[in-house]
Structures are given as C-alpha cells and as structure tokens.
Amino acid sequence: MSAVIYPKTLKFIKGLQLITTIWIVLFFTLKSVSVWQPYLVYLMLINFVVITLFWLDKRRAVSKPQARISERMLVAVSSFGLFIGTLVARKLFKHKSISLKFNMKLLAAQLAVTLFTVGLVYFRLVELPSL
C-alpha cells in the first residue's frame, strides 16, 4: 500500500530543496574562481556520477528483475555533489520526484549540508567573500 501524497506538502518540500541547493551552490561559487577551480571540477564529476546513478536506477526500475540502487546511496552521493545533479536527474528522467519518503530524506540531507555551511561561516572557519 502506497502512502498518500499531498500535492501542497510535496510542492513545499521541493521548494525547500531548491532554496537549500541555491544557498549551498552560491556559498561555494562566490569564492574566487582560481582558488575553487579544483572544487568546481570535483562538482562537475560528482554530479555526473549522481546523474548516472539516477539514470541507472530508473532503467532498473523499468526492468524489474535487476537490483535497484538504494535511496540511501542516492541521497549520500547527492550530498557530496551539493544536490545539483539530483535536481537535474529528477527532472530529466522523471525519477523519484513523487515519492514523499525519498523527498523527506533528500530534504533532511540538504538541510544538514546547509546547516554545515552556515556553521562554517558562523564559526569563521570559512570567510565569506566581500561583494
């Protein structure tokens, strides 16, 4: 039996996911490009991996007998890529976009990463760039 999905709740969760993703991306890309260039290459690679994992899981979901990639793995790998690839893959493949359980897990991970970045700034472990 599947859980009842409330459209307003799902829309709110997706909105929070988008806001936290934008905050995290802006936080890490407002630094000078020369210092963060290796980090940007890392982001491109890890988000390519995330998109590939979502594609593979969607492919396996369509053909039932194959083993699926766990939601825990998808969320964990997405956290390392700042959720950029997750947003792209979910739109591109229409995969894991309605599941309330997955959206709650993803939101919890995004909030944890957001709080971590806010903590870095608050405790002055990372300086914010001057605009």
N, C-alpha and C positions, 0 to 999 in steps of 0.2 A: 504494500500500500504506500503510495507516494504522499509526501507532505503537501498540504495546501499552500499554494504560493500566492501571496498578496502582492498585487502589482505595485501599490504605493510603497510598500516596505522594500521590495526589490529595487525600485527606482531610487529610493533614498540611499540604500546600501551602495548601489552603483555610483551615485553622486559622490558619496564619501570616498569611495575608491578612487574616483577621478581626481578629487581635490587632494588627497594624500599623495597620489602619484605626481601630480603637478608640483606640490611642495618639495618632494624629495628630488625630483629632476632639477628644479630651479636651484635648490640648495647646492647641488653638486656641480651644476654647469655655470653658475655665476662666477666661479673662480677663474683665474687667468687660464687661458687655453694651454699655454706651454707647460704649466705645472700639471694640469689634469689630462693632458693628451693620452698618456698610457691608460688612465682610468676610462676615458671615452672609448678607447679601443676595446678594453675589457667589457664595457657595457654593450658594445655592438656584438661582441662574440657571445656573451652570456644570453643576450636577448634572442640571438639567432638560435641558440640551444633551446630556449624556452618555446619559441615558435615551432621548432621541430618537434619537441615533446608533445605539444598540444596537437599538432598535425598527426603524429603517430598515434596518440590516444584516440583521436577522432576516427582515424582509419580503423583502429582495432575495435572501437565501439560499434562501427557499422558491420564489420565481420565478426560475429560473436565468439567463435571458438578461441581466439587469441587472448593471451593475458594482457590486461589493461595496465596503464601506469597509474599508480595510486594518487589520490588527491593530495596526500601529504607530500609526495615527491614534487608534484606540480607547484604547490604553494611554496615549498622550500626553495626550489630552483628559481621561482619567480622573485622571491625575496632578494636573491643575490643580483638580480637584474633590475631592481627597482620597479618592477611590475610593468615596464614599458611593453615588453614582448607579450605579456599576458593580455593587456588590453588589445593589442593588435591581433593576436591569435584568436581571442574570443570573438572579435568582430569578423575576422576573415573566415574562420571555419565554423562559426555559429556553434561553438562547443563550450559547455559548462557555463553558459550565460543565464540559464533559467534556474539552475539548482541553488536553492536557498541555502542549503548546508555548505556548499562549496563557497558561495558568496560570503557567508559569515566567516569561514576560515580565512579566506583571502583578505577580508576587511580587518580581521584581528591581526594578521601578519603585517598588513600595511600600516595599521595604527602603531604596532610595535616598532617598525622601522622609522616611522615619523617621530615617535617619542624619542627614539635613539638619536636621531639627527637633532632634534630640539635640545636634548640633553647635552650633546656635543657643544652646541652653541652656548647653552646656559652655563655650563661649567668651564667655558672658554678653552675647550680642548681644540676647537677649530674656530678660526676667526672668520667672520662674515666679511665679504668684500665690500669696499666702500663704493657706492654708486655715484 
